Amino acid sequence: MIKKAVFFLVLCSALSHAQDTDTQFRFNPSIDYKINKKWKVAFDYRYALEKDMSTFQASNFQLALTYKITKSLSLETGYRFSTSFERDNHRLFAGLTYDYKLKRFMLSSRTRYQFTTQSFDADFMSEYKAPVQFLRQKFTINYNLPKSKFSVYTAAEFFLKLDQLQIELNRMRYQLGTDYQMKYGNTIGLSLLYEDRTNATKTDRFILTAKYNLSLDELLKKVRKQKKKKLAQEPL
């Protein structure tokens, strides 16, 4: 597993230097807890580097709540706080995700609205800097490898800017990644994302992300199962 991860990292680095764009890195640990069959809460942290992974860009803290409407359809809403040496940002978002399972494939479509501002003060937003609003549409194809804990996925996402007189395409994102499921609800993953911006300066970028997720309900389920097994084996 380690060899495969190293190979993927080297490949991503080589691809990123093939273009005259900024290469960035993100470390993204997260934890989630499934409250019941309908509700799930998640907390994410992200540490980001820019300028060819040499300079601190920002830290993000995100809290999200997901409600499963049906087996395939879910609604998500949340808040993200972002801080850097230059500014702080607040983001509110809400989205709708549809998942469709086809044998080993999982096809997903996510529509998200986001509202980002440096301050919720009305005077600040009207006189200094108006909030930035986007509508994002993301399509993902995930494939679980046979007889393996690995899965691979590819995704495409476009951003529509809503805070101007005319709605316009702001950027496109293309992503390739892999996840590895470990015991006790732990998952690690690597992904490479290319962001193609439509602005005149063409500030495109490659983003290499290393992530870790802990599903707390899965961990607790495993712990309880082991305790029951241990008690059953103890002599009376």
N, C-alpha and C positions, 0 to 999 in steps of 0.2 A: 504494500500500500504506500509506504514512504517513497519507494523508488518511482512509482507512478506519479505521486504528487510532485516530486522534484522535477521529473521530466516535464510535467505540465507547466510548472513554474518557469523553467528554462525556455520552453516553447513560447509562452506568453511574453516573456521579456524580449525574445528575438523578434517576435511580430511587432511589438510596440516600438522598437527602434527602427523598424523598416519605414516608418512614416515620420514626417517633420511635424510632429504634434507633441503636446505635453504628455508625459507618462506619469500617472498617479497611482497611489496605493491606498487601499482601505482595509482596516481590520475591523471586523463586524461581529462581535459577540452578542448573543441574544438569549433570552429565556422566555418560555411561554407556559401557560397553565390552562388546561381545559377545565373550566369550572363545571360544566355538564355537557350534555350532547349538543346544546345550542350555542353556548357562550365560551369564548376563549379570550384571555388577556395576554398581551405580550409586551416585553420591554426590550428595546434594542439600544446598543451603544455603537457609535462609529468613530474611529480615529482615522483621519485622512491626511495624506501627504501629497504635495504637488511639486512642480518643477523638477521632473524626473526623480521623484521620490526623495527629494533632498530637503524639502521645506514643509513645516507644519501648515496645513490648510485650515482644518476645522475639526471640532468635536461635536457630535450630534447625540442627543438623548431623545428617544422616542417611546411613547406609550400608546398602544393601540388596543382597541376592543373589537372583536369579531363576533357577529351573530350569524349562525347558519340558518338560512331561511328554508332551504330544502337540502337534499343530499348533494346537489350539484351547485347550488347558488348560495353565496354568502355576502354579507354586508359588513364593511369595515369602516371604522372612524378612529381618528387619533390626533395626537398633538406631538410636534417635534420642536425641540429647542436646539439651535445651532449657535456655537460660539467660536470666534477666531480672534486673532490679534487686532483686527480692524473693526469688526462689528458683531452684533448678536442678531439672530433672526428667530422669529416665531412662525411656526407653520401649523395650520389646521388642514386636515384632509378627510375625505370620505370617498369610499369606492365600492364598486360592485364587481364580484368575481364569479365567473361561471367555469366549472371544471367538468370535463367529459373524459371518462376512462374508456380506453379501447385496448383491451388485452394489457400489454406491458407499457402502453403509451398513456400519458395524461396530457390532454389538450386543455389549455387555460386561456381565458380572455378576461382581462381586468380593465375596467374603466374607473379612473380616479380624478377627482377634482381637488386642487390644492390652492390654498390661500396663504401667502407668505408676506410678512411685514416685519420691520425692525421694531415697531412699537404699536400697541393697540390704541394709543392715544389718537383721538379723532383729529386734533389740530396738526399733529405730526403727519398723519396720512394725507391730509388735504393740502398742507403748505410745503412739506419737505419731500417726502417720497411716498408715492402711492403704493399700495400693496401689489404684489405680483401674483397673477392668477393664471393657472394652467389647467387644461384638460388633457389628461394622459390616457393613452390607449396602448395596452401591452398584450402581446400574444406570445404564449410559451408552449413549447413541445418538450415534454420530459419522457425519458425512456429508462426503465429499470432493466439493468443488464441481467441476463439469465444466470442463475446460481451464483449471484454476487450481491454484495451490499452496496455496490456502486450504482449510481444513476447519472445519466448525462442529460443535459438540456440545452436548448437554444431558444433565444427570445428576441423579439423586435418590439420597439416601443416608439411612438411618436408623441410629441408635445405640441399642443395648440395653445398659443398665447391669447388670453381672453381680455386683458386689461387695456386694450387699445381699441380705436374706433373700428378697425377691421381685424377680424380673427385671422391669424397667420400661423403657418407651420414654423415652429421655433427651432426644433432639433429632432434628430432621429437617434435611437440607440440600438445597437446590435450586440447581443451577448451570447457567449458560449461558456458552459461551466459543468462542473461535476460535483456530486455530493457523495459522502460515504457515511452510512449509518452504523454507529457503534452500539454497544450495549447500554442499557439504562437510559434510553432516551437521548443519547448524545449523537450529534451529527456535525461533521466537519465538511468544508467545501472550499473549492477554488473556482474563480470565474474571471473571464476577461471580457471587458465591455469597451466597445468603440462608440464614441459620441460624435455625431456629425451635426455641427451647428450651421444654421443658415445665415448667421450674421456676416457682415462684410469682412471682418478681420479673420474669420474662419478659425476660431479658437477651439479646434477639435481636440479630443483627448482620448487616450487609452487609460482604462482604469482596471487595475488588477486588484481583486478582492479576496481576502482570506476570511472565512467566516466560521463561527462555531455557534451551535444552538443546543440548548438543553430544554427538552420537554419535561417539565417538572412533574406532570401527572403520570407520565410514563415511568419516570424514575421511582416515584412513590409506589406505583403499581408493582414494579419489580421487587422493591424492598419488602412490601407486604407479602408478596408471593413467596419470597425466600424465608420470611419469618414463619409463615404457615407450614412450609415444607420442613423447616427445622424443628418446629414443635411437634409435627406428626412423627418425626423420626426419633424423638426422645422417648426413652423407656418410661412406662407408667410406674 
